Amino acid sequence: QVQFVESGGDLVQPGGSLRLSCAANTNLFNRYDMGWYRQSLGKEREWVADITRGGNTSYADSVKGRFTVSRDNAKNTAYLQINSLKPEDTAVYYCKANWGFVNYWGQGTQVTVSL
């Protein structure tokens, strides 16, 4: 079964940085478009960033300039670099893999921004 597993979440102070990873257990990773989403307590899940299988990226306005999405197809892994963290970035971060009509979600990784 294809799986995508996030990691890298942590408790960090405001202004800090984190790099989240989303690792796939398939060598067909390069065929997937990858997305990052987040969900804060009591709120709906929101889209954060995308990277297509061709490497094109897009970002939600709320994170432009602070978040960078990337991928390493040789390692079957997508990344989300988060800089200048703010308390409002506190959320569970999920990756989503899309290939045609098929979507896979990871289990999420917790990012908490607090003093």
TORDREN-364945 format. One record per residue (C-alpha): residue number from 1; x, y, z. Coordinates in pm, 1 decimal. Example, Ala and Ser with C-alpha at 12.3 -4.5 7.8 and 13.67 -1.06 7.14 Angstrom:
! residues 2
<atom 1, <1230.0, -450.0, 780.0>>
<atom 2, <1367.0, -106.0, 714.0>>
! end
This chain:
! residues 115
<atom 1, <0.0, 0.0, 0.0>>
<atom 2, <129.2, 344.7, -92.7>>
<atom 3, <196.3, 563.3, 207.7>>
<atom 4, <314.1, 916.9, 265.0>>
<atom 5, <457.7, 999.0, 606.6>>
<atom 6, <520.4, 1348.2, 739.9>>
<atom 7, <789.8, 1435.6, 991.2>>
<atom 8, <976.3, 1735.6, 1124.0>>
<atom 9, <710.6, 1903.3, 1333.1>>
<atom 10, <824.0, 2049.7, 1663.5>>
<atom 11, <772.7, 2316.2, 1927.2>>
<atom 12, <956.8, 2629.8, 1817.9>>
<atom 13, <974.2, 2991.1, 1926.8>>
<atom 14, <833.8, 3271.9, 1712.9>>
<atom 15, <1079.1, 3367.1, 1442.2>>
<atom 16, <1220.1, 3016.6, 1422.3>>
<atom 17, <1234.4, 2777.9, 1129.1>>
<atom 18, <1141.6, 2420.4, 1054.8>>
<atom 19, <1168.4, 2186.4, 761.4>>
<atom 20, <886.8, 1937.5, 725.7>>
<atom 21, <929.8, 1622.8, 521.5>>
<atom 22, <681.4, 1397.0, 346.6>>
<atom 23, <836.0, 1064.2, 255.9>>
<atom 24, <676.1, 814.8, 17.9>>
<atom 25, <723.9, 440.0, 12.5>>
<atom 26, <694.1, 424.1, -366.2>>
<atom 27, <944.1, 472.8, -646.1>>
<atom 28, <662.8, 628.7, -849.9>>
<atom 29, <684.0, 938.9, -630.3>>
<atom 30, <791.2, 1149.8, -928.1>>
<atom 31, <447.7, 1097.3, -1085.9>>
<atom 32, <264.5, 1266.0, -799.1>>
<atom 33, <176.9, 1630.0, -756.3>>
<atom 34, <238.8, 1713.8, -391.3>>
<atom 35, <48.5, 1951.4, -168.8>>
<atom 36, <84.4, 2077.5, 184.6>>
<atom 37, <-212.5, 2163.9, 403.8>>
<atom 38, <-257.5, 2260.4, 765.5>>
<atom 39, <-533.3, 2245.3, 1021.6>>
<atom 40, <-546.2, 2453.0, 1336.8>>
<atom 41, <-755.0, 2357.8, 1636.9>>
<atom 42, <-1118.9, 2432.7, 1567.7>>
<atom 43, <-1058.7, 2535.6, 1208.0>>
<atom 44, <-1097.8, 2369.0, 872.4>>
<atom 45, <-800.7, 2228.0, 689.9>>
<atom 46, <-646.4, 2487.2, 459.0>>
<atom 47, <-420.3, 2460.9, 159.4>>
<atom 48, <-69.1, 2596.8, 207.9>>
<atom 49, <143.3, 2511.3, -96.6>>
<atom 50, <177.1, 2285.9, -398.8>>
<atom 51, <459.5, 2147.4, -606.6>>
<atom 52, <375.5, 1968.9, -926.4>>
<atom 53, <560.0, 1666.6, -1058.1>>
<atom 54, <724.7, 1910.6, -1297.7>>
<atom 55, <848.7, 2126.3, -1011.8>>
<atom 56, <608.9, 2419.5, -1047.1>>
<atom 57, <516.9, 2573.1, -712.7>>
<atom 58, <228.5, 2778.1, -576.4>>
<atom 59, <151.2, 2921.6, -232.9>>
<atom 60, <-133.9, 3054.3, -28.1>>
<atom 61, <-109.2, 3431.3, 13.0>>
<atom 62, <-77.5, 3392.5, 389.9>>
<atom 63, <253.8, 3206.7, 358.9>>
<atom 64, <418.2, 3359.7, 51.8>>
<atom 65, <772.2, 3468.3, 123.0>>
<atom 66, <804.1, 3251.6, 436.0>>
<atom 67, <727.5, 2899.6, 312.4>>
<atom 68, <915.1, 2711.7, 42.5>>
<atom 69, <799.7, 2380.9, -101.5>>
<atom 70, <1044.4, 2149.8, -274.9>>
<atom 71, <1091.4, 1786.6, -367.1>>
<atom 72, <1370.6, 1536.3, -411.2>>
<atom 73, <1248.0, 1263.4, -641.8>>
<atom 74, <1562.2, 1057.9, -581.7>>
<atom 75, <1466.3, 1039.0, -213.8>>
<atom 76, <1089.9, 1007.4, -278.2>>
<atom 77, <1038.6, 1302.7, -46.9>>
<atom 78, <869.7, 1642.6, -51.8>>
<atom 79, <966.1, 1922.8, 182.8>>
<atom 80, <814.0, 2234.4, 330.9>>
<atom 81, <1062.3, 2486.7, 463.8>>
<atom 82, <895.6, 2725.3, 706.9>>
<atom 83, <1075.8, 3041.1, 812.8>>
<atom 84, <985.6, 3331.2, 1041.0>>
<atom 85, <733.7, 3117.0, 1223.4>>
<atom 86, <439.6, 3291.8, 1386.1>>
<atom 87, <203.1, 3168.6, 1657.1>>
<atom 88, <-72.8, 3155.2, 1397.0>>
<atom 89, <128.4, 2893.4, 1205.2>>
<atom 90, <52.9, 2650.2, 1487.4>>
<atom 91, <-129.0, 2357.6, 1327.0>>
<atom 92, <-107.1, 1998.1, 1217.8>>
<atom 93, <59.4, 1996.9, 877.1>>
<atom 94, <-40.4, 1735.2, 621.8>>
<atom 95, <95.8, 1639.3, 284.7>>
<atom 96, <-128.3, 1522.9, 4.1>>
<atom 97, <-16.8, 1328.4, -300.4>>
<atom 98, <-223.6, 1343.2, -616.6>>
<atom 99, <-199.7, 1134.4, -931.0>>
<atom 100, <-502.7, 1166.4, -1152.7>>
<atom 101, <-808.7, 1069.9, -950.2>>
<atom 102, <-602.6, 919.8, -669.5>>
<atom 103, <-521.0, 1113.7, -353.0>>
<atom 104, <-316.0, 1002.3, -56.2>>
<atom 105, <-290.3, 1192.2, 272.4>>
<atom 106, <-26.7, 1158.7, 536.1>>
<atom 107, <-106.4, 1133.3, 906.0>>
<atom 108, <16.4, 1485.5, 982.3>>
<atom 109, <291.8, 1640.2, 1190.1>>
<atom 110, <234.9, 1893.9, 1468.0>>
<atom 111, <394.8, 2237.3, 1450.4>>
<atom 112, <358.8, 2452.1, 1760.2>>
<atom 113, <490.4, 2807.4, 1770.7>>
<atom 114, <512.6, 2944.8, 2121.8>>
<atom 115, <747.0, 3112.8, 2364.5>>
! end
